[in-house]
Amino acid sequence: MIVIGIDPGIANTGFGVVRMVGERMVALDGGVIETAGDERIEQRLGRLHESLAELIRWHEPKAMALEDLFFGKNVSSALCVGEARGVALLAAAGNAVPCFDYTPQEVKKSVCGSGSADKAQVQRMVANLLGLPEPPAPDHAADAFAVAICHAGTAAARHAEHFGRRRAAGAPSVAARQQLAG
């Protein structure tokens, strides 16, 4: 199963594409889609849409995972992130890719085993889980990989549950299962 993770933003949208192979995950692609600050908002969103739609057509993911919008004190930033998130959802819908949302705490818990993990810890675990020599850079790409890992691990657990292999309460997180798998 291929999952594309998205860390939306108007200036920088991170993306991370992972493939689940049995109990292991591998990174297929990742990076950041940047838009120029001197462009009009509709041009920036249009460029973002084109880039995401191209990535989706190229990798043919079975799911898009996005981090839920965190509404901080900066309303203007939250609105821009929401617009970029909407464009990502539209690109997915245009290619019949189902979307799934995860809170930052769910992503951190899935990747690190703790919902209060710091950014550096998440980046190190992303590299570890994907077998990368160093954490993905910039941090938008690492965050996108983290949400993709979260979904891939959650989907694998749902698949196992569907086929009668229920995960027991307190079973290991994605990170722990990956380490156990070798």
Buried (B, 14 or more C-beta within 10 A) or exposed (E): BBBBBBBBBBBBBBBBBBBBEEEBBEBBBBBBBBBEEEEEEEEBBBBBBEBBBEBBEEBEBBBBBBBBBEEEEEEEBBEBBBBBBEBBBBBBEEBEBEBBBBBBEBBBBBBBBBEEBEEEBBBBBBBBBBEBEEBBEBBBBBBBBBBBBBBBBBBBBEEEEEEEEEEEEEEEBBBEBBBEEE
